[in-house]
Amino acid sequence: MPKTVQIRDIDDDTYAALATRAAAQGLSVPEYLRREIARLAARPTISDWLDGTRGRRLQSEPIDPVAVLDQIRGE
């Protein structure tokens, strides 16, 4: 079931910027904000992202950039 969120005391410059961005996409401000909020909610938090990257192994062997470029160029 959809929920309602009300935000008060948005300064005029902020609202004008939101209205400009919404208009550029052919949206109303509420529709623009719904899309932005959904996009924000879909992103992991920084701590979740960091937790997901911990334990990943980095490449253990150094890469020779000249050799890689030679492979790309066909020597």
C-alpha positions in Angstrom: 0.0 0.0 0.0 1.5 3.4 -1.0 2.6 5.7 1.8 2.6 9.4 2.0 5.6 11.5 3.0 5.4 15.2 3.6 8.4 17.5 3.6 8.1 21.0 5.0 10.2 24.1 4.9 12.0 23.6 1.6 13.6 26.8 0.7 12.6 28.6 -2.5 15.9 28.0 -4.3 15.8 24.3 -3.6 12.2 24.0 -4.8 13.0 26.0 -7.9 15.9 23.6 -8.7 13.6 20.6 -8.2 10.9 22.2 -10.4 13.5 22.9 -13.1 14.7 19.3 -13.1 11.2 18.0 -13.1 10.2 20.2 -16.0 13.2 19.1 -18.0 12.0 15.5 -17.8 8.4 16.5 -18.4 7.3 15.6 -14.9 5.6 17.3 -12.0 7.7 17.9 -8.9 5.9 15.1 -6.9 6.4 12.6 -9.7 10.1 13.6 -10.1 10.6 13.2 -6.3 8.9 9.8 -6.3 11.3 8.6 -9.0 14.3 10.1 -7.2 13.3 8.6 -3.9 12.8 5.1 -5.5 16.2 5.4 -7.1 17.8 6.4 -3.8 16.1 3.6 -1.9 17.4 1.1 -4.4 21.0 2.0 -3.8 22.9 0.3 -1.1 24.1 2.4 1.8 27.8 3.1 2.0 28.2 0.6 4.9 26.3 -2.1 3.0 28.5 -1.5 0.0 31.7 -1.6 2.1 30.5 -4.8 3.7 30.0 -6.3 0.3 33.5 -5.3 -0.9 35.3 -6.6 2.2 37.0 -9.9 1.6 37.3 -9.5 -2.1 40.7 -10.4 -3.3 42.6 -7.9 -5.3 44.7 -9.1 -8.3 47.7 -10.7 -6.7 50.1 -10.3 -9.6 51.3 -7.0 -10.9 50.3 -6.1 -14.4 52.9 -4.9 -16.9 51.1 -2.0 -18.7 53.6 -2.1 -21.6 52.9 -5.8 -22.2 49.1 -5.2 -22.0 49.4 -2.3 -24.5 51.6 -4.5 -26.8 48.8 -7.2 -26.7 46.2 -4.6 -27.6 48.2 -3.0 -30.4 49.4 -6.4 -31.7 53.0 -5.6 -30.9 
